[in-house]
Amino acid sequence: MISPDPRPSPGLARWAESYEAKCERRQETRESRRCRPNVTTCRQVGRTLRIQQREQLQRARLQQFFRRRNLELEEKGKARRPQAREQGPSRRPGQVAGTSSEVFPAQHPPPSGIHRDLTDHLSSQAGGLPPQDTPIKKPPKHHRGTQTKAEGPTIKNDASQQTNYGVAVLDKEIIQLSDYLKEALQRELVLKQKMVILQDLLSTLIQASDSSWKGQLNEDKLKGKLRSLENQLYTCTQKYSPWGMKKVLLEMEDQKNSYEQKAKESLQKVLEEKMNAEQQLQSTQRSLALAEQKCEEWRSQYEALKEDWRTLGTQHRELESQLHVLQSKLQGADSRDLQMNQALRFLENEHQELQAKIECLQGDRDLCSLDTQDLQDQLKRSEAEKLTLVTRVQQLQKAGGWTT
């Protein structure tokens, strides 16, 4: 005799399980089907491409939807089961793990200007980094958030961004990286300023070295001249006697005095020329100042005339436009005048025709009046004849009565 199986059948177990267990089981099956590779023999390549394009369009629409309504979904750090943790990297970057019965609280996203500045700064400075996606992700179909008022304070996790390579980057790290980049830029600016200062110092050092080199050359030349003069003096002392030396010294003093006098005269002339040149310079500066003043006046007058010319040009254009308008109005008035003249001629013709008709009618009225007078005369005559006939009949009746 075969003993019955003590385990319940799967149909009875499913019938006996609760609603929550059934939801959990269905969610697990959906998750397991979602994570497995979606490659079968019954599906075609074109169909998968169309499905991917449709999903991309739907993802873009959802992103626009969340951007317009300022919604942001919280990300879950870990899955409930280790299987979901192992299968998490194989998912698409837009999916979020979790059950369909969970409701995400509405969060206020960070200001979009900060993300825009950070993304622009990172894209311009850190060219080697991988491009980043938008801060708002596409939620799955069973995780669509709704904009509701939060009843209590919600705990906000650290926001992160999903890159194209599937690596989540926290906003704190992005901000820290932007701070590092700003510090590097400041250091680079300081180094540039130091380089400019060093270049200025190098130019001044080169000038100082040139001046010192020239001074040393001049000093060497003066030393050579002194040596030559000392040698000449030594030779002179050996050639001449002391009395001759005195004469030579006296002659040299006389020459020195004459040279000094000539130098004084030349210096006086140079000073006079300098004074004259300074006076001429002052006069030229005054004339230059006057010329500059006149130039400024002429320039101001030129600007004023230019403005007047512009205003006159605008007025001329306005007057031309008004003239064109008046000409068009005049043409319209001329056309209306022609129409009125034609209408007047037509009315005059009608008036003449009406006058002719009136004259004809007056003639007919005169004829009718004559006919009426004749008829009235005939009527009067007939009435008179009638009266005479009546009187005769009465007379005849009276005469017949008498005879009877």
DRENDO-1510 file (C-alpha; in Angstrom, 1 decimal, always signed):
<recs>
REC; n; res; u; v; w
REC; 1; MET; +0.0; +0.0; +0.0 .
REC; 2; ILE; +1.4; +3.4; -1.1 .
REC; 3; SER; +1.6; +6.0; +1.7 .
REC; 4; PRO; +0.3; +9.5; +0.8 .
REC; 5; ASP; +2.8; +12.3; +0.4 .
REC; 6; PRO; +2.9; +14.4; +3.6 .
REC; 7; ARG; +3.8; +17.6; +1.7 .
REC; 8; PRO; +0.9; +19.6; +0.5 .
REC; 9; SER; +0.5; +20.1; -3.2 .
REC; 10; PRO; +1.6; +23.5; -4.7 .
REC; 11; GLY; -1.9; +24.3; -5.7 .
REC; 12; LEU; -3.2; +23.8; -2.1 .
REC; 13; ALA; -0.2; +25.7; -0.7 .
REC; 14; ARG; -0.9; +28.6; -3.0 .
REC; 15; TRP; -4.5; +28.5; -2.1 .
REC; 16; ALA; -3.7; +28.5; +1.6 .
REC; 17; GLU; -1.1; +31.2; +1.5 .
REC; 18; SER; -2.0; +34.8; +2.5 .
REC; 19; TYR; -2.3; +37.8; +0.2 .
REC; 20; GLU; +1.0; +39.3; +1.4 .
REC; 21; ALA; +2.9; +36.0; +0.8 .
REC; 22; LYS; +1.4; +35.8; -2.7 .
REC; 23; CYS; +2.5; +39.4; -3.5 .
REC; 24; GLU; +6.0; +38.6; -2.2 .
REC; 25; ARG; +6.2; +35.4; -4.3 .
REC; 26; ARG; +5.0; +37.2; -7.4 .
REC; 27; GLN; +7.5; +40.0; -6.8 .
REC; 28; GLU; +10.3; +37.5; -6.4 .
REC; 29; THR; +9.4; +35.8; -9.7 .
REC; 30; ARG; +9.3; +39.2; -11.5 .
REC; 31; GLU; +12.7; +40.1; -10.1 .
REC; 32; SER; +14.2; +36.8; -11.1 .
REC; 33; ARG; +12.8; +37.1; -14.6 .
REC; 34; ARG; +14.0; +40.7; -14.9 .
REC; 35; CYS; +17.6; +40.0; -14.0 .
REC; 36; ARG; +18.1; +37.0; -16.3 .
REC; 37; PRO; +19.4; +37.6; -19.9 .
REC; 38; ASN; +16.6; +38.6; -22.2 .
REC; 39; VAL; +17.7; +36.5; -25.2 .
REC; 40; THR; +15.3; +33.9; -26.7 .
REC; 41; THR; +14.8; +32.3; -30.1 .
REC; 42; CYS; +11.3; +33.6; -30.4 .
REC; 43; ARG; +12.3; +37.3; -30.2 .
REC; 44; GLN; +13.8; +39.1; -33.2 .
REC; 45; VAL; +16.6; +41.7; -33.2 .
REC; 46; GLY; +14.5; +44.4; -34.8 .
REC; 47; ARG; +11.8; +43.9; -32.1 .
REC; 48; THR; +14.4; +44.3; -29.3 .
REC; 49; LEU; +15.7; +47.4; -30.9 .
REC; 50; ARG; +12.2; +48.9; -31.1 .
REC; 51; ILE; +11.5; +47.9; -27.5 .
REC; 52; GLN; +14.8; +49.6; -26.5 .
REC; 53; GLN; +14.0; +52.8; -28.4 .
REC; 54; ARG; +10.5; +52.8; -26.8 .
REC; 55; GLU; +12.0; +52.4; -23.3 .
REC; 56; GLN; +14.5; +55.2; -24.0 .
REC; 57; LEU; +11.6; +57.5; -25.1 .
REC; 58; GLN; +9.6; +56.5; -22.0 .
REC; 59; ARG; +12.7; +57.2; -19.8 .
REC; 60; ALA; +13.1; +60.6; -21.3 .
REC; 61; ARG; +9.4; +61.4; -20.8 .
REC; 62; LEU; +9.7; +60.3; -17.2 .
REC; 63; GLN; +12.7; +62.5; -16.7 .
REC; 64; GLN; +10.9; +65.5; -18.1 .
REC; 65; PHE; +7.9; +64.6; -15.9 .
REC; 66; PHE; +10.0; +64.5; -12.7 .
REC; 67; ARG; +11.9; +67.6; -13.7 .
REC; 68; ARG; +8.7; +69.6; -14.1 .
REC; 69; ARG; +7.1; +68.3; -10.8 .
REC; 70; ASN; +10.4; +68.5; -8.8 .
REC; 71; LEU; +10.3; +64.9; -7.7 .
REC; 72; GLU; +13.3; +62.8; -6.8 .
REC; 73; LEU; +13.3; +59.1; -5.8 .
REC; 74; GLU; +15.4; +57.8; -2.9 .
REC; 75; GLU; +17.9; +55.1; -3.7 .
REC; 76; LYS; +18.1; +51.9; -1.7 .
REC; 77; GLY; +21.6; +51.1; -0.6 .
REC; 78; LYS; +21.2; +47.3; -0.2 .
REC; 79; ALA; +18.7; +44.7; -1.4 .
REC; 80; ARG; +16.7; +42.5; +0.9 .
REC; 81; ARG; +18.3; +39.3; -0.3 .
REC; 82; PRO; +22.0; +38.5; -1.2 .
REC; 83; GLN; +20.7; +37.3; -4.6 .
REC; 84; ALA; +19.5; +40.8; -5.5 .
REC; 85; ARG; +22.8; +42.1; -4.2 .
REC; 86; GLU; +24.7; +39.8; -6.5 .
REC; 87; GLN; +22.4; +40.5; -9.5 .
REC; 88; GLY; +22.3; +44.3; -8.9 .
REC; 89; PRO; +25.3; +45.2; -11.2 .
REC; 90; SER; +23.7; +43.4; -14.2 .
REC; 91; ARG; +20.7; +45.6; -14.2 .
REC; 92; ARG; +20.2; +48.6; -16.3 .
REC; 93; PRO; +21.3; +52.0; -14.9 .
REC; 94; GLY; +17.7; +53.3; -14.7 .
REC; 95; GLN; +16.2; +50.4; -12.5 .
REC; 96; VAL; +15.7; +50.6; -8.7 .
REC; 97; ALA; +15.4; +47.5; -6.5 .
REC; 98; GLY; +12.4; +47.1; -4.2 .
REC; 99; THR; +8.9; +45.8; -4.0 .
REC; 100; SER; +5.8; +47.3; -5.8 .
REC; 101; SER; +4.0; +47.9; -2.5 .
REC; 102; GLU; +6.6; +50.4; -1.2 .
REC; 103; VAL; +5.8; +54.1; -1.5 .
REC; 104; PHE; +8.7; +56.6; -1.9 .
REC; 105; PRO; +8.2; +59.8; +0.1 .
REC; 106; ALA; +8.3; +63.0; -1.9 .
REC; 107; GLN; +11.6; +64.8; -1.6 .
REC; 108; HIS; +12.6; +68.3; -2.7 .
REC; 109; PRO; +15.5; +68.0; -5.1 .
REC; 110; PRO; +18.5; +70.2; -4.7 .
REC; 111; PRO; +18.5; +73.4; -6.7 .
REC; 112; SER; +19.1; +72.7; -10.4 .
REC; 113; GLY; +21.6; +75.7; -10.6 .
REC; 114; ILE; +24.1; +73.9; -8.4 .
REC; 115; HIS; +24.0; +70.7; -10.5 .
REC; 116; ARG; +24.3; +72.8; -13.7 .
REC; 117; ASP; +27.3; +74.7; -12.4 .
REC; 118; LEU; +29.0; +71.5; -11.1 .
REC; 119; THR; +28.4; +69.7; -14.4 .
REC; 120; ASP; +29.6; +72.6; -16.5 .
REC; 121; HIS; +32.7; +73.1; -14.2 .
REC; 122; LEU; +33.5; +69.4; -14.3 .
REC; 123; SER; +33.0; +69.1; -18.1 .
REC; 124; SER; +35.2; +72.1; -18.7 .
REC; 125; GLN; +38.0; +71.3; -16.3 .
REC; 126; ALA; +38.1; +67.5; -15.8 .
REC; 127; GLY; +38.1; +66.3; -19.4 .
REC; 128; GLY; +39.3; +62.8; -18.4 .
REC; 129; LEU; +36.4; +62.0; -16.2 .
REC; 130; PRO; +33.5; +60.0; -17.7 .
REC; 131; PRO; +30.4; +61.9; -18.6 .
REC; 132; GLN; +27.7; +62.0; -16.0 .
REC; 133; ASP; +23.9; +61.5; -16.4 .
REC; 134; THR; +21.2; +63.8; -15.2 .
REC; 135; PRO; +20.6; +63.8; -11.4 .
REC; 136; ILE; +17.0; +62.5; -11.8 .
REC; 137; LYS; +16.8; +58.8; -12.7 .
REC; 138; LYS; +14.1; +56.9; -14.5 .
REC; 139; PRO; +12.1; +54.9; -12.0 .
REC; 140; PRO; +10.6; +51.5; -12.9 .
REC; 141; LYS; +7.0; +51.2; -14.0 .
REC; 142; HIS; +6.0; +49.8; -10.6 .
REC; 143; HIS; +7.9; +52.5; -8.7 .
REC; 144; ARG; +6.4; +55.7; -10.0 .
REC; 145; GLY; +6.3; +58.4; -7.4 .
REC; 146; THR; +3.5; +60.8; -6.8 .
REC; 147; GLN; +3.8; +64.3; -5.5 .
REC; 148; THR; +2.2; +64.3; -2.1 .
REC; 149; LYS; +2.7; +66.4; +1.1 .
REC; 150; ALA; +4.9; +64.7; +3.6 .
REC; 151; GLU; +3.2; +64.2; +6.9 .
REC; 152; GLY; +6.4; +63.9; +8.9 .
REC; 153; PRO; +10.1; +64.8; +8.4 .
REC; 154; THR; +11.6; +62.5; +5.9 .
REC; 155; ILE; +15.2; +61.2; +6.3 .
REC; 156; LYS; +17.2; +62.2; +3.1 .
REC; 157; ASN; +20.0; +60.0; +2.0 .
REC; 158; ASP; +23.1; +61.3; +0.3 .
REC; 159; ALA; +22.1; +62.1; -3.3 .
REC; 160; SER; +24.2; +60.4; -6.0 .
REC; 161; GLN; +24.5; +60.4; -9.7 .
REC; 162; GLN; +24.7; +57.4; -12.1 .
REC; 163; THR; +27.5; +57.5; -14.7 .
REC; 164; ASN; +27.5; +55.8; -18.1 .
REC; 165; TYR; +29.8; +53.0; -16.7 .
REC; 166; GLY; +27.3; +52.1; -13.9 .
REC; 167; VAL; +29.3; +53.7; -11.1 .
REC; 168; ALA; +27.3; +55.8; -8.6 .
REC; 169; VAL; +29.0; +59.1; -7.7 .
REC; 170; LEU; +27.8; +61.0; -4.6 .
REC; 171; ASP; +27.1; +64.7; -4.8 .
REC; 172; LYS; +29.4; +65.2; -1.8 .
REC; 173; GLU; +32.3; +63.8; -3.8 .
REC; 174; ILE; +31.3; +65.9; -6.7 .
REC; 175; ILE; +31.3; +69.0; -4.5 .
REC; 176; GLN; +34.6; +68.0; -2.9 .
REC; 177; LEU; +36.1; +67.5; -6.4 .
REC; 178; SER; +34.8; +70.9; -7.5 .
REC; 179; ASP; +36.4; +72.5; -4.4 .
REC; 180; TYR; +39.7; +70.7; -5.2 .
REC; 181; LEU; +39.5; +72.1; -8.8 .
REC; 182; LYS; +38.8; +75.6; -7.5 .
REC; 183; GLU; +41.8; +75.4; -5.2 .
REC; 184; ALA; +43.9; +74.1; -8.1 .
REC; 185; LEU; +42.7; +77.0; -10.2 .
REC; 186; GLN; +43.6; +79.5; -7.4 .
REC; 187; ARG; +47.0; +78.0; -7.1 .
REC; 188; GLU; +47.5; +78.2; -10.8 .
REC; 189; LEU; +46.5; +81.9; -10.7 .
REC; 190; VAL; +49.0; +82.5; -7.8 .
REC; 191; LEU; +51.7; +80.8; -9.8 .
REC; 192; LYS; +50.9; +82.8; -12.8 .
REC; 193; GLN; +51.1; +86.0; -10.8 .
REC; 194; LYS; +54.5; +84.9; -9.3 .
REC; 195; MET; +55.8; +84.1; -12.8 .
REC; 196; VAL; +54.8; +87.7; -13.9 .
REC; 197; ILE; +56.6; +89.1; -10.9 .
REC; 198; LEU; +59.7; +87.0; -11.6 .
REC; 199; GLN; +59.7; +88.2; -15.2 .
REC; 200; ASP; +59.5; +91.8; -14.1 .
REC; 201; LEU; +62.4; +91.2; -11.6 .
REC; 202; LEU; +64.3; +89.4; -14.3 .
REC; 203; SER; +63.9; +92.4; -16.6 .
REC; 204; THR; +65.0; +94.8; -13.8 .
REC; 205; LEU; +68.0; +92.6; -13.0 .
REC; 206; ILE; +69.0; +92.5; -16.7 .
REC; 207; GLN; +68.8; +96.3; -16.8 .
REC; 208; ALA; +70.8; +96.6; -13.5 .
REC; 209; SER; +73.5; +94.2; -14.9 .
REC; 210; ASP; +73.7; +96.2; -18.1 .
REC; 211; SER; +74.1; +99.5; -16.1 .
REC; 212; SER; +76.7; +97.9; -13.8 .
REC; 213; TRP; +78.6; +96.5; -16.8 .
REC; 214; LYS; +78.6; +99.9; -18.5 .
REC; 215; GLY; +79.7; +101.5; -15.2 .
REC; 216; GLN; +82.6; +99.1; -14.8 .
REC; 217; LEU; +83.6; +99.8; -18.4 .
REC; 218; ASN; +83.5; +103.6; -17.7 .
REC; 219; GLU; +85.5; +103.0; -14.5 .
REC; 220; ASP; +88.1; +101.1; -16.4 .
REC; 221; LYS; +88.3; +103.8; -19.1 .
REC; 222; LEU; +88.8; +106.5; -16.4 .
REC; 223; LYS; +91.5; +104.4; -14.7 .
REC; 224; GLY; +93.3; +104.1; -18.0 .
REC; 225; LYS; +93.1; +107.8; -18.6 .
REC; 226; LEU; +94.4; +108.5; -15.1 .
REC; 227; ARG; +97.3; +106.2; -15.7 .
REC; 228; SER; +98.1; +107.9; -19.0 .
REC; 229; LEU; +98.0; +111.3; -17.4 .
REC; 230; GLU; +100.2; +110.1; -14.6 .
REC; 231; ASN; +102.7; +108.8; -17.1 .
REC; 232; GLN; +102.6; +112.1; -19.0 .
REC; 233; LEU; +103.1; +114.0; -15.7 .
REC; 234; TYR; +106.1; +111.8; -14.9 .
REC; 235; THR; +107.6; +112.4; -18.3 .
REC; 236; CYS; +107.1; +116.1; -18.0 .
REC; 237; THR; +108.8; +116.2; -14.6 .
REC; 238; GLN; +111.7; +114.4; -16.0 .
REC; 239; LYS; +112.0; +116.7; -19.1 .
REC; 240; TYR; +111.6; +120.1; -17.6 .
REC; 241; SER; +113.3; +121.9; -14.7 .
REC; 242; PRO; +111.3; +123.3; -11.8 .
REC; 243; TRP; +111.3; +126.8; -13.2 .
REC; 244; GLY; +110.2; +125.5; -16.6 .
REC; 245; MET; +107.6; +123.4; -14.7 .
REC; 246; LYS; +106.3; +126.6; -13.1 .
REC; 247; LYS; +106.0; +128.3; -16.4 .
REC; 248; VAL; +104.2; +125.3; -17.9 .
REC; 249; LEU; +102.0; +125.3; -14.8 .
REC; 250; LEU; +101.3; +129.0; -15.2 .
REC; 251; GLU; +100.5; +128.6; -18.9 .
REC; 252; MET; +98.3; +125.6; -18.0 .
REC; 253; GLU; +96.5; +127.7; -15.4 .
REC; 254; ASP; +96.0; +130.5; -17.9 .
REC; 255; GLN; +94.7; +128.0; -20.4 .
REC; 256; LYS; +92.6; +126.5; -17.7 .
REC; 257; ASN; +91.2; +129.9; -16.8 .
REC; 258; SER; +90.6; +130.7; -20.5 .
REC; 259; TYR; +89.0; +127.3; -20.9 .
REC; 260; GLU; +86.9; +127.9; -17.8 .
REC; 261; GLN; +85.9; +131.3; -19.1 .
REC; 262; LYS; +85.0; +129.8; -22.5 .
REC; 263; ALA; +83.1; +127.0; -20.7 .
REC; 264; LYS; +81.3; +129.6; -18.6 .
REC; 265; GLU; +80.4; +131.5; -21.7 .
REC; 266; SER; +79.3; +128.4; -23.5 .
REC; 267; LEU; +77.4; +127.3; -20.4 .
REC; 268; GLN; +75.7; +130.7; -20.3 .
REC; 269; LYS; +74.8; +130.4; -23.9 .
REC; 270; VAL; +73.5; +126.9; -23.3 .
REC; 271; LEU; +71.5; +128.1; -20.3 .
REC; 272; GLU; +70.1; +131.0; -22.3 .
REC; 273; GLU; +69.3; +128.6; -25.1 .
REC; 274; LYS; +67.7; +126.3; -22.5 .
REC; 275; MET; +65.6; +129.1; -21.1 .
REC; 276; ASN; +64.6; +130.1; -24.6 .
REC; 277; ALA; +63.8; +126.5; -25.4 .
REC; 278; GLU; +61.8; +126.2; -22.1 .
REC; 279; GLN; +59.9; +129.4; -23.0 .
REC; 280; GLN; +59.3; +128.1; -26.5 .
REC; 281; LEU; +58.2; +124.8; -24.9 .
REC; 282; GLN; +55.8; +126.6; -22.6 .
REC; 283; SER; +54.4; +128.6; -25.5 .
REC; 284; THR; +54.1; +125.5; -27.6 .
REC; 285; GLN; +52.5; +123.7; -24.6 .
REC; 286; ARG; +50.1; +126.6; -24.2 .
REC; 287; SER; +49.4; +126.6; -27.9 .
REC; 288; LEU; +49.0; +122.8; -27.7 .
REC; 289; ALA; +46.6; +123.1; -24.8 .
REC; 290; LEU; +44.6; +125.8; -26.8 .
REC; 291; ALA; +44.7; +123.6; -29.8 .
REC; 292; GLU; +43.5; +120.6; -27.8 .
REC; 293; GLN; +40.8; +122.8; -26.3 .
REC; 294; LYS; +39.8; +123.9; -29.7 .
REC; 295; CYS; +40.0; +120.3; -30.9 .
REC; 296; GLU; +37.7; +119.3; -28.0 .
REC; 297; GLU; +35.3; +122.1; -28.9 .
REC; 298; TRP; +35.4; +121.2; -32.6 .
REC; 299; ARG; +34.9; +117.6; -31.6 .
REC; 300; SER; +32.0; +118.5; -29.4 .
REC; 301; GLN; +30.6; +120.6; -32.2 .
REC; 302; TYR; +31.2; +117.7; -34.6 .
REC; 303; GLU; +29.4; +115.3; -32.2 .
REC; 304; ALA; +26.5; +117.8; -31.8 .
REC; 305; LEU; +26.4; +118.3; -35.6 .
REC; 306; LYS; +26.5; +114.5; -36.0 .
REC; 307; GLU; +23.6; +114.2; -33.6 .
REC; 308; ASP; +21.8; +117.0; -35.4 .
REC; 309; TRP; +22.5; +115.2; -38.7 .
REC; 310; ARG; +21.1; +112.0; -37.2 .
REC; 311; THR; +18.0; +113.8; -35.9 .
REC; 312; LEU; +17.6; +115.5; -39.3 .
REC; 313; GLY; +18.1; +112.2; -41.0 .
REC; 314; THR; +15.4; +110.6; -38.8 .
REC; 315; GLN; +13.2; +113.7; -39.3 .
REC; 316; HIS; +13.8; +113.5; -43.1 .
REC; 317; ARG; +12.9; +109.8; -43.1 .
REC; 318; GLU; +9.8; +110.5; -41.0 .
REC; 319; LEU; +8.9; +113.4; -43.4 .
REC; 320; GLU; +9.5; +111.2; -46.4 .
REC; 321; SER; +7.3; +108.5; -44.8 .
REC; 322; GLN; +4.7; +111.2; -44.1 .
REC; 323; LEU; +5.1; +112.5; -47.7 .
REC; 324; HIS; +4.5; +109.0; -49.0 .
REC; 325; VAL; +1.5; +108.6; -46.7 .
REC; 326; LEU; +0.2; +112.0; -47.9 .
REC; 327; GLN; +0.8; +111.1; -51.5 .
REC; 328; SER; -1.0; +107.9; -51.1 .
REC; 329; LYS; -3.8; +109.8; -49.4 .
REC; 330; LEU; -3.8; +112.3; -52.2 .
REC; 331; GLN; -4.0; +109.6; -54.8 .
REC; 332; GLY; -6.9; +108.1; -52.8 .
REC; 333; ALA; -8.5; +111.6; -52.7 .
REC; 334; ASP; -7.9; +112.0; -56.4 .
REC; 335; SER; -9.5; +108.6; -57.1 .
REC; 336; ARG; -12.4; +109.5; -54.8 .
REC; 337; ASP; -12.6; +112.9; -56.6 .
REC; 338; LEU; -12.8; +111.2; -60.0 .
REC; 339; GLN; -15.5; +108.9; -58.6 .
REC; 340; MET; -17.4; +111.8; -57.2 .
REC; 341; ASN; -17.1; +113.7; -60.5 .
REC; 342; GLN; -18.4; +110.6; -62.3 .
REC; 343; ALA; -21.2; +110.3; -59.8 .
REC; 344; LEU; -21.9; +114.0; -60.2 .
REC; 345; ARG; -22.1; +113.8; -64.0 .
REC; 346; PHE; -24.3; +110.8; -63.6 .
REC; 347; LEU; -26.5; +112.7; -61.3 .
REC; 348; GLU; -26.6; +115.7; -63.6 .
REC; 349; ASN; -27.6; +113.4; -66.5 .
REC; 350; GLU; -30.3; +111.9; -64.3 .
REC; 351; HIS; -31.4; +115.5; -63.3 .
REC; 352; GLN; -31.6; +116.5; -66.9 .
REC; 353; GLU; -33.6; +113.4; -67.8 .
REC; 354; LEU; -35.9; +114.0; -64.8 .
REC; 355; GLN; -36.3; +117.7; -65.9 .
REC; 356; ALA; -37.2; +116.5; -69.4 .
REC; 357; LYS; -39.6; +114.0; -67.9 .
REC; 358; ILE; -41.1; +116.8; -65.7 .
REC; 359; GLU; -41.6; +119.0; -68.7 .
REC; 360; CYS; -43.3; +116.1; -70.6 .
REC; 361; LEU; -45.5; +115.5; -67.6 .
REC; 362; GLN; -46.3; +119.2; -67.3 .
REC; 363; GLY; -47.3; +119.2; -71.0 .
REC; 364; ASP; -49.5; +116.1; -70.4 .
REC; 365; ARG; -51.0; +117.8; -67.4 .
REC; 366; ASP; -51.9; +120.9; -69.4 .
REC; 367; LEU; -53.5; +118.7; -72.1 .
REC; 368; CYS; -55.3; +116.8; -69.4 .
REC; 369; SER; -56.5; +120.0; -67.8 .
REC; 370; LEU; -57.8; +121.2; -71.2 .
REC; 371; ASP; -59.6; +117.9; -71.7 .
REC; 372; THR; -61.1; +118.1; -68.2 .
REC; 373; GLN; -62.4; +121.6; -68.9 .
REC; 374; ASP; -64.0; +120.4; -72.1 .
REC; 375; LEU; -65.5; +117.5; -70.2 .
REC; 376; GLN; -66.8; +119.9; -67.5 .
REC; 377; ASP; -68.3; +122.2; -70.1 .
REC; 378; GLN; -70.0; +119.2; -71.8 .
REC; 379; LEU; -71.2; +118.0; -68.3 .
REC; 380; LYS; -72.6; +121.4; -67.6 .
REC; 381; ARG; -74.3; +121.4; -71.0 .
REC; 382; SER; -75.7; +117.9; -70.4 .
REC; 383; GLU; -76.9; +118.9; -67.0 .
REC; 384; ALA; -78.6; +122.0; -68.4 .
REC; 385; GLU; -80.2; +119.8; -71.2 .
REC; 386; LYS; -81.2; +117.4; -68.5 .
REC; 387; LEU; -82.9; +120.1; -66.5 .
REC; 388; THR; -84.7; +121.4; -69.6 .
REC; 389; LEU; -85.8; +117.9; -70.4 .
REC; 390; VAL; -87.0; +117.4; -66.8 .
REC; 391; THR; -88.9; +120.6; -66.9 .
REC; 392; ARG; -90.5; +119.6; -70.3 .
REC; 393; VAL; -91.4; +116.2; -68.9 .
REC; 394; GLN; -93.0; +117.8; -65.9 .
REC; 395; GLN; -94.8; +120.2; -68.2 .
REC; 396; LEU; -96.0; +117.4; -70.3 .
REC; 397; GLN; -97.1; +115.4; -67.3 .
REC; 398; LYS; -99.0; +118.4; -66.1 .
REC; 399; ALA; -100.5; +118.9; -69.5 .
REC; 400; GLY; -101.6; +115.2; -69.7 .
REC; 401; GLY; -103.2; +115.4; -66.3 .
REC; 402; TRP; -105.2; +118.3; -67.3 .
REC; 403; THR; -106.4; +116.6; -70.3 .
REC; 404; THR; -107.5; +113.6; -68.3 .
</recs>
